[in-house]
């Protein structure tokens, strides 16, 4: 791994002071290549905190442009970037925050058709998308590519986060669960309205996005216990966190 420069040592001093991270952990962050799907409400804090943490390469995939109604929650963008591609706006903000971070931009929506191109060269994926098609595509593609996936979602006043490594087994030798073990199939089209229809409290995306960034840092540095097989739920109005455990579903026996 590349050594840290004097400027990086000074920048990341508070990380390096942590015995669990130290210089070795910071070098792992520098060497990491993380793809973030979506530069919106969840992607904004994910990108900001991973850039600030010193993740060496960040990929951003998003086909949308910044609009005025985004700014209540998508804090990586600002009034001056309205109309710009979100990937460009986010890349410029990251460059101002930390010039040591390399940005790779994909100005298109993540899908199974684009997955091989988007995932190439990355070692961790974070899904901050706002639609079920992209979430299932990210889960299926990362499982096939054997890449860890941190995925989150938000509703009006609540959110959730989990981490997926279905190509590995737990300490007891049981296969880790898939995304489809938690959510077997997307809901019918139109059943769950979008935030554009129902609204969303802006700070909620900051809470969930920051938790997603923390999961990524844990995976990269090898510290702590990632949310594998656990769904972390947050109720903003009640200020309450809950954790739901889930497991790999057994395959149905073949018909005789």
VOTOR-296418 format. One line per 4 residues: number of its first residue (from 1); their letters; for each residue x, y, z of N, C-alpha, C. Coordinates in steps of 0.02 Angstrom, whole numbers. Each point is the difference from the previous one (the first is absolute). Layout:
NUM> A> X,Y,Z,X,Y,Z,X,Y,Z; ...
# end
This chain:
1> XXXX> 42,-60,0,-42,60,0,44,62,0; -25,53,-32,37,63,-2,5,30,70; 59,25,18,7,33,65,-40,65,2; -17,22,59,-36,63,9,49,57,-4
5> XXXX> -19,53,-35,42,59,-5,-6,40,66; 47,46,13,-6,42,60,-66,37,4; -25,24,-58,-64,34,0,-56,-47,20; 2,-62,-25,-52,-48,18,4,-20,73
9> XXXX> 60,-6,26,8,-17,71,-32,55,43; 11,62,-18,-30,55,37,-76,1,-8; -23,-11,-61,-72,2,-15,-38,-54,38; 29,-61,3,-35,-56,30,24,-16,71
13> XXXX> 29,48,33,30,-12,65,-48,-31,50; -63,24,-1,-49,-26,49,-17,-73,-14; 5,-22,-62,-8,-71,-15,61,-39,24; 58,26,-15,62,-36,14,10,-9,75
17> XXXX> -27,46,39,5,-6,73,-41,-58,28; -49,-22,-38,-42,-56,22,39,-66,-8; 11,-37,53,37,-63,-8,-34,-48,-49; -67,2,-4,-35,-45,-45,12,17,-73
21> XXXX> 18,62,-14,12,21,-69,75,8,-12; 30,50,32,71,11,-5,23,15,-71; 64,1,-10,28,14,-66,-17,-54,-50; -1,-63,22,-15,-56,-45,-72,5,-26
25> XXXX> -46,16,45,-69,7,-21,-10,58,-47; 37,55,13,-6,57,-45,28,-15,-69; 52,-40,-2,26,-21,-65,-50,-44,-37; -38,-41,36,-53,-40,-32,-54,45,-29
29> XXXX> -16,53,36,-49,48,-26,27,33,-63; 62,18,1,31,32,-59,0,-46,-60; 9,-65,11,3,-48,-55,-69,-22,-23; -52,16,38,-67,-25,-15,-30,34,-62
33> XXXX> -41,-39,-35,-36,25,-59,-74,-17,10; -40,52,11,-70,-8,20,-45,31,-53; -49,-38,-23,-50,26,-46,-62,19,38; -23,61,-9,-61,24,33,-54,9,-53
37> XXXX> -55,-37,8,-56,3,-47,-48,54,24; -4,54,-37,-44,55,18,38,55,36; -9,62,-25,30,58,33,-54,46,27; -52,-32,29,-56,36,27,1,4,75
41> XXXX> -59,-10,31,-6,8,72,45,-45,41; 5,-64,-18,44,-47,35,71,5,-25; 8,5,-65,67,4,-29,39,60,23; -35,56,12,35,62,20,41,-9,63
45> XXXX> -29,-21,57,42,-9,60,50,-57,-7; -19,-52,-37,47,-55,-11,63,26,-35; -9,37,-54,57,26,-37,40,50,42; -33,43,37,35,49,40,43,-32,54
49> XXXX> -29,-48,36,37,-29,55,54,-49,-23; -11,-35,-55,52,-44,-25,58,41,-30; -17,56,-33,53,44,-25,39,29,58; -35,24,51,34,29,58,42,-52,35
53> XXXX> -22,-63,0,36,-54,34,62,-22,-38; 7,21,-63,59,-17,-38,-5,-61,-44; -62,-20,-18,-7,-54,-49,32,24,-66; 46,-39,-26,42,24,-55,-36,10,-66
57> XXXX> -48,-45,-16,-37,5,-63,-74,-9,13; -38,49,-23,-73,-3,6,-31,2,-70; -41,-49,-14,-39,0,-61,-69,26,15; -29,38,-46,-67,27,8,-40,-16,-62
61> XXXX> -57,-33,8,-43,-14,-57,-68,31,12; -20,45,-44,-64,36,5,-13,34,-67; -62,-2,-24,-16,31,-64,-41,64,7; -9,23,62,-44,56,14,39,66,4
65> XXXX> -38,54,-3,28,67,10,-27,31,64; 37,47,28,-19,33,62,-60,45,-12; -50,-5,43,-58,44,-3,-9,34,68; -38,55,0,-9,38,62,-30,-42,56
69> XXXX> -46,-44,-18,-33,-41,51,46,-53,31; 58,-12,-32,49,-47,28,36,28,61; 7,65,4,48,30,46,-20,-5,73; -63,-17,14,-23,-9,68,32,-60,34
73> XXXX> 28,-46,-39,29,-61,28,64,-22,-34; 12,20,-62,58,-24,-37,57,51,9; 31,-2,59,41,56,23,69,4,-34; 16,-47,-42,64,6,-37,-7,51,-57
77> XXXX> -63,14,-19,-14,50,-53,-19,66,32; -1,54,-39,-20,65,26,-36,40,-54; -23,58,20,-40,41,-46,37,15,-65; 66,9,5,39,16,-59,8,-57,-49
81> XXXX> -18,-61,20,8,-58,-45,-67,-23,-30; -54,37,12,-64,-19,-28,6,-5,-77; -24,-55,-27,4,-12,-72,60,-42,-20; 50,-5,43,59,-41,-16,-15,-74,9
85> XXXX> 39,-42,-34,-3,-71,14,21,-11,73; -36,-45,34,16,-12,70,70,-29,9; 21,-40,-49,68,-29,5,53,55,-2; -11,50,-42,48,56,-5,-2,43,62
89> XXXX> -60,17,23,-7,41,60,32,-34,60; -12,-66,7,28,-37,57,76,-4,-6; 25,-12,-61,73,-5,-10,34,66,18; -30,56,-19,30,65,15,0,13,76
93> XXXX> -54,-20,34,-3,8,73,52,-42,34; 10,-61,-24,50,-45,30,70,28,-11; 13,27,-58,66,29,-15,16,57,48; -51,39,18,10,54,48,12,-27,69
97> XXXX> -33,-55,17,7,-29,66,66,-36,10; 19,-40,-50,61,-41,7,31,-12,-70; 52,36,-16,31,-7,-66,37,-66,-10; 7,-40,52,34,-64,-6,-45,-55,-29
101> XXXX> -65,14,-5,-48,-51,-23,-8,2,-76; 6,-57,-32,-12,-6,-72,-73,-17,-12; -32,34,-48,-70,-10,-16,-8,-31,-69; -42,-51,-4,-19,-30,-64,-75,10,-8
105> XXXX> -20,32,-53,-70,18,-10,-33,-44,-54; -61,-21,15,-42,-35,-49,-65,38,-5; -11,34,-55,-60,40,-8,-57,-42,-30; -17,-52,37,-54,-44,-22,-25,-39,60
109> XXXX> -61,-25,-6,-31,-38,54,32,-70,5; 10,-23,61,26,-68,10,-55,-50,-17; 19,-52,-36,-47,-54,-18,40,-63,-12; -34,-55,-10,35,-62,-16,37,5,-66
113> XXXX> -25,41,-46,34,10,-64,65,38,6; 3,46,49,60,41,8,45,-26,56; -22,-50,37,35,-22,60,72,-19,-12; 13,-39,-53,69,-23,-11,47,58,-10
117> XXXX> -23,51,-34,42,59,-11,8,42,63; -54,7,37,2,41,61,40,-33,57; -5,-65,6,31,-34,56,75,-14,-11; 22,2,-61,69,-18,-16,49,45,39
121> XXXX> 45,-32,36,52,36,35,-19,23,70; -63,-10,21,-20,21,67,-1,-60,47; 10,13,65,1,-55,48,-55,5,52; -44,50,-5,-56,9,46,-51,44,-35
125> XXXX> -64,-15,11,-54,38,-31,-48,24,54; -23,61,-8,-50,28,45,-59,22,-42; -59,-26,16,-59,16,-39,-43,51,38; -1,61,-26,-42,53,27,-54,19,-49
129> XXXX> -22,-47,-42,-50,15,-51,-69,9,32; -48,24,-40,-66,14,26,-55,-39,-36; 20,-56,-31,-51,-40,-35,17,-74,5; -52,-41,-4,9,-72,12,38,-34,-56
133> XXXX> -9,21,-62,36,-31,-55,75,4,10; 24,59,21,72,8,10,23,-39,61; -39,-2,53,20,-37,60,9,-74,-14; -48,-29,-36,6,-72,-16,56,-12,-50
137> XXXX> 10,45,-47,55,-7,-47,67,3,37; 6,46,47,63,6,38,12,-62,41; -52,-26,32,7,-60,42,20,-60,-42; -33,-10,-56,15,-58,-43,69,6,-31
141> XXXX> 18,60,-23,65,9,-34,58,-7,48; -6,28,60,55,-6,48,8,-71,26; -55,-36,7,6,-70,21,37,-40,-53; -18,11,-63,33,-36,-55,74,18,-4
145> XXXX> 16,63,14,69,24,-4,39,-12,64; -33,-26,52,32,-13,65,28,64,30; -42,52,0,19,63,30,-47,16,58; 26,24,55,-44,20,55,-44,59,-20
149> XXXX> -61,1,26,-48,53,-15,-29,27,64; 2,66,8,-35,34,54,-61,33,-32; -59,-15,24,-60,27,-31,-45,32,52; -30,56,-17,-43,36,46,-62,25,-36
153> XXXX> -50,17,39,-62,27,-28,-32,46,52; -39,48,-24,-34,46,45,-72,9,-22; -43,12,50,-69,19,-11,-11,69,30; -61,19,13,-14,67,23,39,19,63
157> XXXX> -3,-43,51,34,13,63,39,-61,25; 13,-48,-43,34,-61,22,49,-23,-53; 48,-41,21,49,-25,-47,29,-66,23; 40,-30,-43,30,-65,15,67,-7,-34
161> XXXX> 43,-42,28,67,-15,-28,16,-73,12; 32,-31,-48,28,-67,11,60,-8,-45; 40,-51,15,61,-16,-39,-5,-71,-25; 19,-11,-62,-8,-65,-32,67,-28,-25
165> XXXX> 14,-63,20,56,-37,-28,-23,-72,-9; -49,-11,-45,-31,-67,-5,45,-54,-29; 58,19,-25,47,-48,-28,47,-27,54; -9,21,62,40,-25,56,-45,-35,51
169> XXXX> 31,-33,49,-36,-34,53,15,32,67; -45,-11,48,11,27,67,46,-46,41; 10,17,63,47,-37,42,-21,-73,10; -64,-15,-9,-25,-68,8,0,-39,-66
173> XXXX> 22,32,-53,3,-33,-65,-63,7,-41; -50,37,24,-62,10,-37,9,57,-50; -28,-8,-59,6,52,-51,-34,64,23; 33,57,-12,-31,64,17,-61,12,-44
177> XXXX> -48,37,26,-62,12,-38,9,46,-60; -45,-7,-46,-4,43,-59,-50,56,13; 1,50,-44,-49,54,3,-71,-29,-7; -7,-50,-44,-66,-29,-12,-23,-44,57
181> XXXX> 43,-18,47,-22,-33,61,-36,50,46; 19,62,-7,-31,54,40,-61,28,-35; 7,13,-65,-54,27,-42,-6,-44,-61; -42,-52,2,-1,-50,-54,-15,28,-69
185> XXXX> -42,51,-4,-17,27,-66,-21,73,8; 9,39,-53,-21,70,4,-76,5,9; -24,52,33,-72,9,6,-30,17,-67; -65,-10,-9,-32,18,-63,11,74,-17
189> XXXX> 6,14,-64,12,68,-23,-54,47,27; 22,55,31,-46,50,25,-26,-12,71; 16,-58,29,-25,-15,68,31,46,52; 66,11,-6,35,43,47,16,65,-36
193> XXXX> -30,56,22,11,64,-34,71,26,13; 23,42,-45,67,30,6,-1,59,47; 60,23,20,3,58,44,-26,62,-34; 1,2,-67,-28,57,-36,-75,4,9
197> XXXX> -31,-58,17,-72,-2,10,-20,8,73; 41,-26,45,-19,0,71,43,47,43; 57,22,-25,45,41,39,49,-41,41; 52,32,24,50,-33,43,36,53,41
201> XXXX> 15,-16,62,36,47,42,74,-2,-20; 29,56,-15,67,1,-30,54,-30,43; 0,15,66,54,-24,43,1,-76,6; -56,-33,-14,-3,-73,3,50,-32,-47
205> XXXX> 7,29,-61,48,-29,-48,71,8,26; 13,52,40,66,8,30,15,-54,51; -51,-18,40,9,-52,50,15,-67,-33; -41,-19,-48,8,-66,-32,63,0,-44
209> XXXX> 11,53,-37,60,2,-42,64,-3,40; 1,33,57,60,-2,43,11,-70,28; -54,-34,18,6,-70,23,27,-44,-56; -20,12,-61,26,-38,-57,74,13,-9
213> XXXX> 21,62,7,72,16,-5,39,-35,55; -28,-3,60,34,-34,55,7,-74,-14; -52,-31,-29,6,-71,-19,57,-10,-50; 5,45,-48,53,-6,-50,69,6,32
217> XXXX> 8,46,46,64,9,34,18,-63,40; -49,-30,33,12,-62,37,22,-56,-47; -34,-6,-57,18,-53,-47,71,10,-28; 17,61,-15,66,15,-30,56,-13,50
221> XXXX> -10,23,61,54,-5,51,-1,-65,38; -56,-37,-4,-4,-64,35,-15,7,74; -30,56,21,-15,10,71,-75,-11,11; -18,-17,62,-69,-4,20,-37,-58,-32
225> XXXX> -66,3,6,-44,-53,-26,-48,30,-51; 10,-12,-64,-46,28,-50,-71,-28,8; -48,34,-30,-70,-20,5,-17,-56,-49; 38,-54,3,-13,-58,-42,-51,-44,35
229> XXXX> -56,-13,-33,-53,-39,31,-40,40,50; 10,65,0,-37,44,46,-25,62,-38; -62,16,10,-30,60,-30,-9,51,56; 35,56,-6,-6,53,50,-56,47,-21
233> XXXX> -49,9,44,-58,42,-14,3,63,43; -18,56,-29,0,64,37,-67,34,-8; -31,16,57,-62,38,3,18,70,25; -1,49,-45,23,67,18,-47,34,49
237> XXXX> -65,-10,-8,-48,34,44,4,-26,72; 13,-64,8,6,-29,67,72,0,25; 48,21,-43,71,-2,17,20,-69,25; -18,-51,-40,11,-69,22,33,-41,-56
241> XXXX> 51,-39,20,31,-48,-45,-21,-70,21; -11,-43,-49,-13,-71,12,40,-41,-51; 17,-61,19,36,-44,-45,-39,-65,-11; -10,-18,-62,-35,-61,-18,50,-47,-32
245> XXXX> 5,-61,26,45,-49,-29,-36,-39,-55; 37,-17,-53,-28,-41,-53,52,-49,-24; -22,-56,-29,45,-54,-19,-10,-21,-73; 47,-39,-23,-5,-30,-67,-58,-50,0
249> XXXX> -43,6,-49,-54,-47,-6,24,-65,-32; -24,-54,25,20,-65,-28,-32,-10,-68; 40,-29,-45,-27,-15,-66,-52,-55,5; -53,6,-39,-52,-51,2,26,-65,-29
253> XXXX> -19,-53,31,23,-66,-24,-27,-13,-70; 42,-29,-42,-21,-15,-69,-55,-53,0; -46,8,-45,-56,-48,-4,27,-68,-22; -26,-51,33,23,-67,-16,-34,-26,-64
# end
